[in-house]
Amino acid sequence: MRGDQTIDTQQGHATEAMLFGLVPLGDPRTAAEALTELQQLAETADFVPAGCVVQHRRHADPHSYLGSGKLEELAEVVKLAHSGAVICDDSLTPNQAKTIEAAVGVPCIDRSELILQIFGMHARTPQARLQVELAALQYEMPRLRRRWTHLERQRGGIGVRGGAGEKQIDVDRNLLRTRIATVTRELKRIEQHKVREVQGRPDLFTIALVGYTNAGKSSLMNRLTDAGVLAEDKLFSTLDTRTRPWRLPGGRTVLLTDTVGFLRKLPHQLVASFHATLEEALHTDLLLLLVDGSSPEAVEQLRAVDEVLETLGVGALPRITVLNKIDRLDDRSALTPLWQVDPRAIPVSVHSGEGLPDLFAAIQEHLAAVENRVEILLPHSAGNLHNEIRNRATVLSEFYTEDGCLMELQASPALLGRLLAGGAVPVSSADGDNDLPAPADGQVPGTDAPPPPAEG
């Protein structure tokens, strides 16, 4: 917090705060409508919104964010409401924040700082705490100011670390840089461990839940897997990634991952520091992109998620868009703008279960499109592969013969390779595709003939 005015960001403080921001010229929304999400963020951080002030203009004033007249108006309403802070809907430069604080006489918190406070309040695991700390340190570096008069003191003399004449603020910057380097190394170690953990898992098909915060990802995770993940009607109720096995209708098992929610104007420091947490999403086979279909800001939220996914480098991953919370809609025509963005988006209600069979069918359809469909003979001697097949492949048909079980499967190339190495015999590709993994002994797929002799 800037200056000598501090707010406790770790515990609930119930400070009344005046919200303010800019909206484009011609935007018909009221101040309250334009700052709805900022109000939710403020309440999540335990502030009590005391009112809203907006200014319609093309660009922020580079010196004071608001124009001079609107800044005077903000100072007046802060005084009348006895607010203890003001919260901006955008990120501010250090100079803009300083100018606003001087005008209103109370601490000024921008959107990035507010989100960092929320993440700090909700971080539970050591990894999440380190990620939030790194983002906060990177945010604070260009805004570093001392709260006490020792800012003007200088240190010097023989044997004094830092050299003669070094200002205290330079010492503090060095301390910040050292801590940033330490936390970065620790997070890199965690990320490398996470990569090894993901790569060491069984080659099950993986699905990651991504989307705007409070879109219902954790609720869907709980409904499908009984994961017991905290699911509250709050922004950023969970920060940690959780992966659970999910048994699809028909018996096939996949891995389902719940990730941290995204947000418009998400601080880039958080996106970078939470890279390890999002490692699951970076190595997934399919994204389920959840959107709160009942939100009037749903289209903007969908675009915000797209931007974050592009930043993470996973924008091209296969996805299924899921329009959640349709039970809150009186008129389904409200989903039309979302269908214009993605005509194949699937409306569901995690709460009531409506639409979930359509979602399951879409996932099965995607599996059929990306996996091999083959027919194999599983000899009696290889009967131990039955459980692995049922858990990790889609069994389309099977019947028993004198030689073993003849099965039509839909499975990944890696699994098919293991089955052939374990004794399964490929009969043919059910879709005419001859690109099957070679058996471990080199036998030609679909025949009883031995491999051809090596030339020379």
N, C-alpha and C positions, 0 to 999 in steps of 0.2 A: 504494500500500500504506500502511496506517495505521501510526502510531507510528514508532519508530526501527527496526522489524524489517522488512526488505525481502526480496523474492524477485524474482529476475530473471525477468521475464515475456516476454522476447524470445528467449531461448535455452533449450534443454533443460536442466533443472536437476535432475530426478530427486529432488525433495524428497518425502519420505514425508508423506502427509497423511491425517488422520482425517476421514471423511465423516460428516455428521450431518443430520438432518432430522425433519420431523413427518409422521405418517400419521394418517388419520382413525380415530376410535374404531371398533373392530370390524373393521378391516382385517386379514385373516389373514396378510398377507405378512410374511416375515421381513425383518430389516433389510437384508440383502444384496439381496433381491428388490425391496424398495421403492426402493432407491438404485442400481439397475442402470444407469440412464441417467446419473446423476451420476458413477458410476464410469467410464463410457465418456468422459464429458466430461473428467474429471480425467486420465485416461490420455492423451487427445488433447492436453491441455495439458502433458504430460510430468511429471505428478505420479505418484507410486507410492501407490495407495490402501493404507493400513495397517489399515483396519478400518472398520466402520460402526456408528453409534449412532442409533437412532430413538426418538422418544417418541410415544405414542398420546395425542392430545388434540384438542379441537375447534378451538381457536384458538391462535395463537402468543402467548406472553407479550409484551406491548408493551414491556417493559423489557429482557428477556434472551432472547427467542425461546423458549428451553427453560425448563422449570420449574427452580426452584433445585436440587432433588435431582438431576435429570437433568444439569444443568450441572456439578454436582460430579462426577458419574459420567464425563462427557466429559473433564473436566480430569484425572481419575485415569487413564483409558485413554490419553490423550495422553502423560502422564508415563511410563506403563509401556511404551508403544510407541516412545518417543523420537521422536514425530512432530514435523515441522518446521512444520506448518500444519494448520488445520482448514478444511473446506470445507462450506458450508451449501447445502442443496438449494433454498432460497428466497432471494429478495432480502431483505436486512436493512436496517433503518434505521441511520443512523450511531450512535445510542445503543445499539442492540442489538449492533452489531459491537464497539463499545467495551467493553461489559459482558462479552461473550464473550471478547475478547482478554485482559481483565484477569483473568478466571477461569482460562483455560487457559495463559496465558503464551506463546502463539505467535500469529503472524498469522492472522486470520480472513478468509477469502475467501467471498463469497456467490456465488450462481449467476450473477447478472448480471456480476459482475467476472470470473468464470471464463470465461464465454462471450466477453467482450470480449478476454480474453487469447488465446483460441483464434483469434478473428478477426484479432487483431493479428499472430499468428504466421503466418497463412495469406494475409494480404493481399499481393498481388503487384503489382497495377497501381496507378498514381497515384490513380485514382478510388477503388479499394478502400481504400487507405491513408487517404485523406481521410475516407471514410465511417466507418472504424473510429475515427479520431482524433476526429471530431465526437461520436460516441457515447460515447467514453471521457471527453471533456471535460464533456459534459452529465451523465454519471454522477458525475464527481468533484466538480462544483461544490458540491452540498450537503454533500459529505463532506470538503471541503478542510481539511487540517490540516498544519501545518508539522512537519517531522521534527526541527528543531533548536531551540535555545533562543531564537533570534531572534524566535520567535513573540510574546514578551512585549515586545520592544523597540518603541519608537515612533519615528517619523521626524517631524522638524519643523524649523522654522527658516526664515529668509528664503531664497527661491530653491529650496527643496526641493519637488519635485513631489509632490503628494498632500496638501499642507497640514499644518499643525502637528497632531501627535497622532494621525496616521493609523497604525493598526497594520499590521504587515507582512502579515497575512493579508488585509487589505482591498486592499493592493497586488496580492497574488496573485490575488484574485478579479477585480480589474479586468483583469489580464493574461489570465485565463481568458476573460472576457467578450469581450475584444478578439480573441483567437484564435478563439473560437467564431463571432464575426461574420465573420471573414476566411474561415474554412473553409466556413461556410454560403453565403457569396457565391460561392465557387469551385464548390461543389457545385451551386448553382442554375444557374451558367453551364453546367456539364457536363450537367445535366438538360435545359436548353433545347436544347443541342446534340443530345442524345439524342432529344428529341421531333422535332426537324427531321430527324434521320437516319431515324427510324421513318416519319415522314410522307412522306419523299422516296423511300422504297423502292417498287419496282414493286408493283402492287396484287395481290400473291399472297396466298392464304389463309394465315393465320398460326396456328401451334399452339405453345403454351407448356407446357413441362414444369414442373410445380410439385409440391411434396410435402414430406414429412418428410425431414430430412437422412438420408442413407445409405439412401434407399429405392430407389436404382438409376437416378436420372434421367440422370446422365452416362453410365452404361453403356448405357442405351437410346438416348441421343443418338449414341453411338459406333457402335452396331449398325446404326442406320438411316441414318446420314449419313457414316460414316467420318471423324468430326470430329476425332478424336485428343484429346478432352477428358480431362483427368486423372480417372480413376475408381478410387478406392481404397475399401477397406472401413473407412473412417474417417468420423467426423462432420465436416461442413464441409470436405471435401477441396478443394472449389472454391467461390470466392466471387463470381466474375465471370460475367456473363451472356454467353452465346455463341449466335449465330444462324447456322444453316446451311440451305442448300436441301435438301429431302428429296423424292426422286422416288417418288411413290406407285406401287403396282402398277397398271399401265395407262398410265403415262407422265406423269401429272399431277404438277407440281412445287408444293410448298408450302414455307413457311419454318418451321423447327423451332427453338425457343429453349429453352436450358437455363438455369434460374434457380437462385439460391442456395437451399439447403434451409431449411426452417422447423423450429421446435422448440417444445416446451411451455415456457411461462414465458419466452418470448423477450423480452429487454429491449426496452421500447418505444423506447428511444433507437436501437437497431439497426434496428428496423422503419422509423423515421422517416428515419434517415440513409441507408438503403439504398433509398430511394424511387427514386432515379435508376437504380440497378441493376435494379429491378423494373419500370422503365418499359416494357420489352418485354411483360411479362405484363399491364400495364394496357391495352395496345392490341392484344391478341390477339383472334382470332376464336373460339378453342376452347382450353380448358384440358385437358391430360392430367394428372390428379391421381394421382400414384404413391404407393402405400402398400406397406410391407414386409409382405406377407401372412403371413410366417412369424413375425413378432414377436408375442409375447403382449400387447404394448401397442398393437396395430395400431388398435383402435377409438379409443383415447385419442389416438393420433397423427393419425388422420383428423380428429377433432374439433379438434385443435390447429391443423391446416392451415386448416380452415374459419374458425377465429377470426381467423387472420392475414389470410386473403383478405377477410373482412368488414372488418377494420381498414383494408386497402388500398382498399376500395371496389369490389372486383371479385367479391364473393361471388355476384352474380347472373349472371356470365358462364356460357355453356354449358360443360359439362364432361363428361368421360368418366373414371370412376374405374377405375384399373388396379391390380390386386392382384398385385404382383411377388413374385418369389422362391418361387413355389409348388413349385419343385424341392426345396426344403428341408423340405417338409411330408410326413410319413408318412401323414397322414389329412387329406383335403381337407375333412372336416366342420369343421375348425378355422376355415374361412372363413365359416361360417354367421353369426356375429355381424356380420361386415362386410357380408354380403349383406342382413342385416336393416336396416343403415343405408342401403345403396344396392343394391337388387335387381338393377340392371343392370351392376354392377361386373364387369369382365372379368379373370379370372385368367390370368396369363402368367408365363413365366420368360424374362427377358432373356438369361440365361446359356445356356439350351438352345434357345430359340426357340419353346417350347411356348406356344400361345395367341396368338401374334402375328398369325396370319391373322384371328383373331376381332377383334383390335384394329383391324386395317386395314379390315375390313368395317364396323365401327362408325363409323370415321371417314368412310368413303365414304357410309354411311347419313346421317350428320349433314350432309355436303356436299349430298346430294340434297335434304335437308329445308330448307336455308337458301338455296340458289341457284336461279336460274331455269333451267327446262328449255325450250329453244327449238329451232326448226328454222330454219336459215339456208341461203341459197345463196351460196356463195363464188365469184364470177365468176373466170374465168381471169386477168383483169387484177388481181385482188386476191390472187393466189397467195402473195404475200409474207407474208400473215397466217397461213399454215399453221403455222409454227413457234410463233408466239405462242399459237395456239389449243391446240396439243398440250401446251405447257408450262404454260398457265395455266387451262385448262378441261378438263372431262372429256368426251371424245368418246364418245358412246353408239352412233352409227352414222354411216356416210358412204358415198356412192356418187357416181360421176362421171356427169354428163350433158353434153349439147352446150353448155349455158350455163355450166357450172362444176361445183363439188363441192357436193352437197347434204349437209349435216351436221346431225345432231341433237346438241345440246350441253347441257351443264350448266355454267353459268358465272355469275360475279357480275355485277350490273347495271353496274358500272363497266367491266368488260371488254367486255360486250355493247355498251355505248355506243361504246367505241373501235373495235370491229369494224365497227359500222354506219358510223361516221365514215370508216373505211378502205375502204369499198366493199362490205362484206357486205350482203346483202339479206335481211331477216327474212321467212320464209315463213309461219310461224305459231308459236304457243306450243304445245309438245308436250303440256303439261298443261292446256291450255285457258285459261291465264292471258294476258290481253291487255296486261298492264302491262309493255310492253317499252320500252327506251330509244328515244327518237326519233332517227332518222338526222340527220346533220349538215345535210343539205340540206332537211330538213322534210318529206320524202316520207312518205306514210302507210304504216306498216308493213304488209307482206303484200299490197301492191297495187302496180300500175305507174302509178297515177294520180298526177299532181302534187298538191302541197298546195292546199287550197282558197284562193281569193283572200281577202285581208284585207277585213273589213267597213269600209264608209265610204270 
